[in-house]
Amino acid sequence: MQRYFVNKEQISEQTITLLADDAKHIQKVMRMNPGDRLICADNEGNVYLCEIQSLESDCITAVIKKQLEENAELPIHVTIVQGLPKGDKLEFIVQKGTECGARAFIPLKAERSISKWAVNKVDKKLSRLKKIAKEAAEQSHRTYIPEIGRPVSIDQLIKMSDHYHKKIVAYEETAKAGEQHALPKILNEIKANERLIAVIGPEGGFSPEEVQKLEQAGFTSCGLGNRILRTETAPLYVLSAASYHFELLKRGE
């Protein structure tokens, strides 16, 4: 069933109003009619089964039939800090990372980042990423849309990392040295509802100085398996490992 995220202001006691792009999507893409059902989520944990009551060109009214109980989120909150990659790779990371359960993404201005965001284009790029995250959250039936943070430097990242319970940095030199135990150890130690921040380098990886700064700030250097992963693959590996550990493995016990 199709899902849409709405603002709390669009929800009344009995109805939900869908506007703009959502209204267009419902009519032009999904070709829904009065009586058809859809799901609405308010990005605050509330999810509703609704039935379309009326359709106008830019406004659709749906009646709330019942509130749903769902549990589609990862048990831990994972923030992906992504070294700015080339081209549209960050869009791919946000889309697929949302599907895999990330709760937030923060672009990182690393030393070896080839991509540089012009100051006058930051808001436009963030708006695009937020749209991608919303659509991916709807497609994958998430309860929350991941947050998209503004680009930060290593020093800014360190300052904002204090409220995370566990902090890791994927470092290819650590992987080359054969380290395979840090990530499983952290996943074993972190508890449900706690916060994990995972830092991924750009195409050229991190400089030794950047990794040293992060380690001194309490980040653990991790290898991600026996292979060296592309920058757009590494965050999906971390999220998949977390999903396996907290969802598939727990259910199989």
Sine and cosine of phi, psi and omega as CSV:
sin_phi,cos_phi,sin_psi,cos_psi,sin_omega,cos_omega
0.00,0.00,0.68,-0.74,-0.07,-1.00
-0.92,0.40,0.63,-0.77,-0.04,-1.00
-0.87,-0.50,0.59,-0.81,0.04,-1.00
-0.69,-0.72,0.63,-0.78,0.11,-0.99
-1.00,-0.07,0.70,-0.71,-0.01,-1.00
-0.77,-0.64,0.40,-0.92,0.10,-0.99
-0.97,0.23,0.42,-0.91,-0.02,-1.00
-0.86,0.51,-0.51,0.86,-0.02,-1.00
-0.92,0.39,-0.32,0.95,-0.01,-1.00
-1.00,0.09,-0.06,1.00,-0.07,-1.00
-0.95,-0.30,0.82,-0.57,0.15,-0.99
-0.95,-0.30,-0.14,-0.99,-0.05,-1.00
-0.90,0.44,-0.57,0.82,-0.10,-0.99
-0.87,-0.50,-0.30,0.95,-0.10,-0.99
-0.74,-0.67,0.32,-0.95,0.12,-0.99
-0.78,-0.62,0.71,-0.70,0.02,-1.00
-0.97,-0.26,0.82,-0.57,0.04,-1.00
-0.96,-0.28,0.72,-0.70,-0.17,-0.99
-0.83,-0.56,0.18,-0.98,0.22,-0.98
0.74,0.67,-0.85,-0.53,-0.09,-1.00
-0.87,0.49,-0.60,0.80,0.01,-1.00
-0.91,0.42,-0.68,0.73,0.02,-1.00
-0.89,0.46,-0.66,0.75,0.02,-1.00
-0.90,0.44,-0.68,0.74,-0.01,-1.00
-0.89,0.46,-0.68,0.73,-0.02,-1.00
-0.88,0.48,-0.65,0.76,-0.09,-1.00
-1.00,0.06,-0.71,0.71,-0.14,-0.99
-1.00,0.05,-0.58,0.81,-0.05,-1.00
-1.00,-0.10,-0.81,0.59,-0.04,-1.00
-0.99,0.15,-0.35,0.94,0.01,-1.00
0.80,0.60,0.72,0.69,0.01,-1.00
-0.99,0.16,0.33,-0.95,-0.02,-1.00
-0.72,-0.70,0.23,-0.97,0.09,-1.00
-0.80,0.60,0.71,-0.70,-0.05,-1.00
0.98,-0.19,-0.37,0.93,0.06,-1.00
-0.95,0.31,0.47,-0.88,-0.06,-1.00
-0.94,-0.35,0.48,-0.88,0.04,-1.00
-0.51,-0.86,0.15,-0.99,0.00,-1.00
-0.91,-0.42,0.69,-0.72,0.05,-1.00
-0.85,-0.53,0.68,-0.73,0.04,-1.00
-0.82,-0.58,0.57,-0.82,-0.08,-1.00
-0.98,-0.20,0.13,0.99,0.01,-1.00
0.90,0.43,0.27,0.96,0.08,-1.00
-0.82,-0.57,0.23,0.97,0.04,-1.00
0.97,-0.22,-0.11,0.99,-0.01,-1.00
-0.99,-0.16,0.73,-0.68,-0.04,-1.00
-0.76,-0.66,0.71,-0.71,-0.10,-0.99
-0.78,-0.62,0.66,-0.75,0.21,-0.98
-1.00,0.05,0.81,-0.59,-0.09,-1.00
-0.79,-0.61,0.36,-0.93,0.06,-1.00
-0.81,-0.58,0.78,-0.62,-0.04,-1.00
-0.90,0.44,0.77,-0.64,0.01,-1.00
-0.98,-0.21,-0.71,0.71,-0.02,-1.00
-0.51,-0.86,0.46,-0.89,0.00,-1.00
-0.79,-0.61,0.76,-0.65,0.19,-0.98
-0.81,-0.58,0.13,-0.99,-0.13,-0.99
-0.86,0.51,-0.62,0.78,-0.04,-1.00
-0.80,-0.60,0.35,0.94,-0.04,-1.00
-0.40,-0.92,0.79,-0.62,0.02,-1.00
-0.80,-0.60,0.73,-0.68,0.04,-1.00
-0.96,-0.29,0.78,-0.63,0.01,-1.00
-0.82,-0.57,0.66,-0.75,0.01,-1.00
-1.00,0.04,0.73,-0.69,0.06,-1.00
-0.96,0.27,0.86,-0.51,0.03,-1.00
-1.00,-0.02,-0.66,0.75,0.06,-1.00
-0.21,-0.98,0.37,-0.93,0.10,-0.99
-1.00,0.03,0.68,-0.73,-0.06,-1.00
-0.98,-0.18,0.54,-0.84,0.11,-0.99
-0.98,-0.21,0.91,-0.42,-0.06,-1.00
-0.76,-0.64,0.39,-0.92,0.04,-1.00
-0.57,-0.82,0.93,0.37,-0.08,-1.00
-0.98,-0.18,0.06,1.00,-0.06,-1.00
-1.00,-0.07,0.49,-0.87,0.14,-0.99
-0.86,0.51,0.60,-0.80,0.00,-1.00
-0.90,0.43,-0.38,0.93,0.08,-1.00
-0.92,-0.38,0.41,-0.91,0.01,-1.00
-1.00,-0.05,0.91,-0.41,-0.04,-1.00
-0.95,-0.32,0.84,-0.54,0.12,-0.99
-0.97,-0.24,0.81,-0.58,0.05,-1.00
-0.99,-0.13,0.87,-0.49,0.12,-0.99
-0.98,-0.19,0.92,-0.39,-0.17,-0.99
-0.93,-0.36,0.88,-0.47,0.14,-0.99
-0.84,0.55,0.78,-0.62,-0.12,-0.99
-0.80,0.60,0.89,-0.47,-0.01,-1.00
-0.99,-0.11,0.09,-1.00,0.00,-1.00
-0.97,0.24,0.36,-0.93,0.16,-0.99
0.83,0.56,-0.68,-0.73,-0.06,-1.00
-0.98,-0.18,0.36,0.93,-0.03,-1.00
-0.88,0.47,-0.57,0.82,-0.01,-1.00
-0.91,0.41,-0.56,0.83,0.07,-1.00
-0.89,0.46,-0.68,0.73,0.05,-1.00
-0.88,0.48,-0.71,0.70,-0.03,-1.00
-0.88,0.47,-0.70,0.72,0.01,-1.00
-0.91,0.42,-0.68,0.73,-0.01,-1.00
-0.89,0.45,-0.82,0.57,-0.06,-1.00
-0.95,0.30,-0.56,0.83,0.05,-1.00
-0.91,0.41,-0.57,0.82,0.09,-1.00
-0.90,0.44,-0.71,0.71,0.03,-1.00
-0.87,0.49,-0.54,0.84,-0.04,-1.00
-1.00,0.07,-0.09,1.00,0.15,-0.99
0.93,-0.37,0.12,0.99,0.01,-1.00
-0.88,0.48,0.56,-0.83,0.03,-1.00
-0.99,-0.17,-0.27,0.96,0.01,-1.00
-0.32,-0.95,0.45,-0.89,0.09,-1.00
-0.76,-0.64,0.69,-0.73,0.04,-1.00
-0.76,-0.65,0.89,-0.46,0.08,-1.00
-0.93,0.36,0.62,-0.79,-0.04,-1.00
-0.86,-0.50,0.79,-0.62,0.06,-1.00
-1.00,0.07,1.00,0.07,-0.04,-1.00
-1.00,0.05,0.31,-0.95,-0.01,-1.00
-0.84,0.55,-0.64,0.77,-0.10,-0.99
-0.99,-0.16,0.24,0.97,0.08,-1.00
-0.93,0.37,0.85,-0.53,0.05,-1.00
-0.97,0.24,-0.62,0.79,0.01,-1.00
-0.96,0.29,0.73,-0.68,0.07,-1.00
-0.79,-0.62,0.81,-0.58,0.00,-1.00
-1.00,0.03,0.87,-0.50,0.10,-1.00
-0.90,0.43,0.63,-0.78,-0.07,-1.00
-0.83,0.57,-0.64,0.77,-0.06,-1.00
-0.98,0.22,-0.04,1.00,0.01,-1.00
-0.92,-0.40,-0.03,1.00,-0.07,-1.00
-0.87,0.49,-0.75,0.66,-0.05,-1.00
-0.88,0.48,-0.64,0.77,0.01,-1.00
-0.91,0.42,-0.67,0.74,0.01,-1.00
-0.91,0.41,-0.67,0.75,0.01,-1.00
-0.91,0.41,-0.62,0.78,0.05,-1.00
-0.88,0.48,-0.66,0.75,0.03,-1.00
-0.90,0.45,-0.70,0.72,-0.01,-1.00
-0.91,0.41,-0.61,0.79,0.03,-1.00
-0.91,0.42,-0.62,0.78,0.04,-1.00
-0.90,0.44,-0.67,0.74,0.03,-1.00
-0.89,0.45,-0.68,0.74,0.01,-1.00
-0.89,0.45,-0.66,0.75,0.01,-1.00
-0.89,0.46,-0.75,0.67,-0.03,-1.00
-0.90,0.43,-0.63,0.78,0.02,-1.00
-0.93,0.37,-0.60,0.80,0.03,-1.00
-0.91,0.40,-0.61,0.79,0.05,-1.00
-0.92,0.38,-0.70,0.71,-0.04,-1.00
-0.89,0.46,-0.62,0.78,-0.08,-1.00
-1.00,-0.07,0.14,0.99,0.06,-1.00
0.85,0.52,0.71,0.71,0.11,-0.99
-0.97,0.25,0.38,-0.93,0.11,-0.99
-1.00,0.00,-0.42,0.91,-0.02,-1.00
-0.78,-0.62,0.57,-0.82,0.17,-0.99
-1.00,0.05,0.78,-0.62,0.04,-1.00
-0.86,0.50,0.56,-0.83,0.09,-1.00
-0.98,0.21,0.55,-0.84,0.08,-1.00
-0.89,-0.46,0.91,-0.40,-0.03,-1.00
-1.00,0.04,0.25,-0.97,0.07,-1.00
-0.97,0.23,0.45,-0.89,-0.01,-1.00
-0.85,0.52,0.64,-0.77,-0.01,-1.00
-0.78,-0.62,0.33,-0.94,0.15,-0.99
-1.00,-0.01,0.15,-0.99,0.06,-1.00
-0.85,0.52,-0.70,0.71,-0.02,-1.00
-0.89,0.45,-0.66,0.75,0.05,-1.00
-0.91,0.42,-0.63,0.78,0.03,-1.00
-0.88,0.48,-0.71,0.71,-0.01,-1.00
-0.87,0.49,-0.66,0.75,-0.01,-1.00
-0.90,0.43,-0.59,0.81,-0.07,-1.00
-1.00,0.01,-0.02,1.00,-0.10,-0.99
-1.00,0.00,-0.04,1.00,-0.11,-0.99
-0.90,0.44,-0.47,0.88,-0.09,-1.00
-1.00,0.02,0.17,0.98,0.08,-1.00
-1.00,-0.07,0.59,-0.80,-0.01,-1.00
-0.98,0.22,-0.58,0.81,0.02,-1.00
-0.70,-0.71,0.60,-0.80,-0.08,-1.00
-0.70,-0.71,0.82,-0.58,0.00,-1.00
-0.77,-0.64,0.43,-0.90,0.12,-0.99
-0.75,-0.66,0.80,-0.60,0.05,-1.00
-0.99,0.16,0.88,-0.47,-0.10,-0.99
-0.77,-0.64,0.86,-0.50,-0.13,-0.99
-0.92,0.40,-0.48,0.88,0.03,-1.00
-0.93,0.38,-0.55,0.84,0.09,-1.00
-0.91,0.41,-0.67,0.74,0.03,-1.00
-0.90,0.43,-0.67,0.74,0.00,-1.00
-0.89,0.46,-0.48,0.87,0.01,-1.00
-0.98,0.19,-0.05,1.00,0.08,-1.00
1.00,-0.05,0.17,0.99,-0.01,-1.00
-0.93,0.36,0.83,-0.55,-0.04,-1.00
-0.72,-0.70,0.07,1.00,-0.18,-0.98
-0.97,-0.26,-0.33,0.94,-0.14,-0.99
-0.91,0.42,-0.74,0.67,-0.04,-1.00
-0.90,0.43,-0.75,0.66,0.06,-1.00
-0.85,0.53,-0.61,0.80,0.01,-1.00
-0.90,0.45,-0.70,0.72,-0.01,-1.00
-0.92,0.40,-0.65,0.76,0.02,-1.00
-0.91,0.41,-0.53,0.85,0.07,-1.00
-0.94,0.33,-0.51,0.86,-0.08,-1.00
-1.00,0.06,-0.55,0.83,-0.08,-1.00
-0.96,0.28,0.59,-0.81,-0.07,-1.00
-0.96,-0.28,0.31,-0.95,0.02,-1.00
-0.82,0.58,0.66,-0.75,0.01,-1.00
0.97,0.25,0.01,1.00,0.10,-0.99
-1.00,0.09,0.18,-0.98,-0.17,-0.98
-0.92,-0.40,0.78,-0.63,0.05,-1.00
-0.89,-0.45,0.74,-0.67,0.09,-1.00
-0.92,-0.40,0.80,-0.60,-0.05,-1.00
-0.87,-0.49,0.84,-0.54,-0.07,-1.00
-0.96,-0.27,0.81,-0.59,-0.06,-1.00
-0.88,-0.48,0.71,-0.70,-0.02,-1.00
-0.98,0.17,0.22,-0.98,0.09,-1.00
-0.97,0.24,-0.17,-0.99,-0.06,-1.00
-0.81,0.58,-0.62,0.78,-0.04,-1.00
-1.00,0.07,0.05,1.00,0.00,-1.00
0.97,0.25,-0.12,-0.99,0.03,-1.00
-1.00,-0.08,0.48,-0.88,0.15,-0.99
-0.97,0.22,0.41,-0.91,0.05,-1.00
-0.84,0.55,-0.56,0.83,-0.02,-1.00
-0.92,0.39,-0.63,0.78,0.03,-1.00
-0.91,0.42,-0.69,0.72,0.00,-1.00
-0.90,0.43,-0.64,0.77,0.03,-1.00
-0.88,0.48,-0.69,0.72,0.04,-1.00
-0.86,0.51,-0.71,0.70,-0.03,-1.00
-0.91,0.41,-0.68,0.73,0.01,-1.00
-0.89,0.45,-0.63,0.78,0.03,-1.00
-0.92,0.40,-0.39,0.92,0.02,-1.00
-1.00,-0.03,0.14,0.99,0.09,-1.00
0.99,-0.17,0.10,1.00,0.07,-1.00
-0.98,0.17,0.59,-0.81,0.05,-1.00
-0.98,-0.21,0.80,-0.60,0.06,-1.00
-0.97,0.26,0.74,-0.67,-0.07,-1.00
-0.80,-0.61,0.60,-0.80,0.25,-0.97
-1.00,-0.05,0.54,-0.84,-0.01,-1.00
-0.91,-0.41,0.98,0.17,0.00,-1.00
0.98,0.19,-0.17,-0.99,-0.08,-1.00
-1.00,0.07,-0.10,0.99,-0.10,-0.99
-0.90,-0.44,0.40,-0.92,0.08,-1.00
-1.00,0.01,0.85,-0.52,-0.11,-0.99
-0.99,-0.10,0.48,-0.88,0.15,-0.99
-0.92,0.39,0.36,-0.93,-0.04,-1.00
-0.87,0.50,-0.54,0.84,-0.01,-1.00
-0.99,0.14,-0.22,0.97,0.02,-1.00
-1.00,-0.02,-0.56,0.83,-0.10,-0.99
-0.84,0.54,-0.72,0.69,0.00,-1.00
-0.90,0.43,-0.54,0.84,0.02,-1.00
-0.94,0.35,-0.54,0.84,0.07,-1.00
-0.89,0.46,-0.74,0.67,-0.02,-1.00
-0.87,0.49,-0.72,0.69,-0.01,-1.00
-0.91,0.42,-0.63,0.78,0.02,-1.00
-0.92,0.39,-0.63,0.78,0.05,-1.00
-0.89,0.46,-0.67,0.74,0.03,-1.00
-0.90,0.43,-0.66,0.75,0.02,-1.00
-0.89,0.46,-0.70,0.71,0.01,-1.00
-0.88,0.48,-0.73,0.68,-0.08,-1.00
-0.90,0.43,-0.71,0.71,-0.13,-0.99
-1.00,-0.08,-0.28,0.96,-0.05,-1.00
-0.91,-0.43,-0.91,0.40,-0.08,-1.00
-0.92,0.38,-0.74,0.67,-0.05,-1.00
-0.90,0.44,-0.68,0.73,-0.03,-1.00
-0.90,0.43,-0.61,0.79,-0.02,-1.00
-0.95,0.31,-0.42,0.91,-0.02,-1.00
-1.00,0.07,-0.13,0.99,-0.04,-1.00
-0.98,0.21,0.00,0.00,0.00,0.00
